[in-house]
């Protein structure tokens, strides 16, 4: 990692604090991932990505900017990355999963706010995230009140553009979103100085759909008993999808899928057949938030799916290909992204349908409803989800936590008790 210190310095990073951040990652990664028995060989690529998490990709972003290209930072699955890339830009998901950044975020935000939001601003204010430092513009969205106000604060430190997401899913809301996606296209053209053409946008829609299909195949293989990959590894793959080069990521994910298919055909799994199977739903888990999956899978169960933004919501809806005009492509993009069922929508029965469908498809024995502290939308929606699951006699465990390790022992006890209840 020493080879990148000059690059980090040029990005105006706080190198001393960054060293402290990076010093903790290898030990955590080793404990969570490298101690797993019989991991798929194709996971080696994803190990390398984490080993170079603030190196290789940052160098690629720097090379892109040196040629006049622009980098867009994103926080949410509602941002249509196809438009960014069609204009010659690069889209990268921004860091927001570490307790390290929370105290810095609390200097400008209330303590009683979601740790994801506090960590996102803390990463920028502390100048310890090279992805943030590499961005020419950050794209926010209105998926919760906390984010809406936090973008105003962040705009004091970084150029922010906010996409307004409707809060309902009627026809007029879709039309509003179509217009909002087109306004975003105009902003991207302004920032990059490049026009989004139907030809280029068609290429990027195809590229992102291929990435989505690779992840769909990966998640479908987790329905096997025994599953050929751990929940931790599947989560890691999806997390990496947000910032890795899309073609490289897709190629390596397809290689992983090929290996997993061979494992399934040979009835080779990472846990014994009959191991308790859990579905996780709720708030997203950004790198390096592996806490819940690690606790579940060291307690004797396996996570077989995630109905989250770092799970199926990210890749479930493909964009319709073949629209001949830019207007038609923008509408196709808007329709596909609008299908994502976030808790910010009301009413939100479609998310409940998604959860019930995933329980059936993954053959889950139970559900863990994961909520980051102070995430009001998902916390309130638990009532409806719990009611629907209990009506189907599907056990559910409510887990509310933050990024710290303070509640680890308590969570271990609750998860083990839940598994004992499953029998």
Secondary structure, 3 states (H helix, E strand, C coil): CHHHHHHHHHCCCCHHHHHHHHHHHHHHHHHHHHCCCCCCHHHHHHHHHHHCCCCHHHHHHHHHHHCCCCEEEECCCCCCHHHHHHCCCEEEECCCCCHHHHHHHCCCCCCCCCHHHHHHHHHHHCCCCHHHHHCCEEEEECCCHHHHHHHHHHCCCCCEEEECCCCCCCHHHHHHHHHHHHHHHHHHHHHHCCCCCHHHHHHHHHHHHHHHHHHHHHHHHCCCCCCCCCHHHHHHHHHHHCCCCHHHHHHHHHHHHHHHHHHHHCCCCCCCCCCEEEEEEECCCCCCCCHHHHHHHHCCEEEEEEECCCCHHHHCCCCCCCCCCHHHHHHHHHHHHHCCCCCCCCCCHHHHHHHHHHHHHHCCCEEEEEEECCCHHHHHHHHHHHHHHHHCCCEEEEEEECCCCCCHHHHHHHHHHHHHHHC
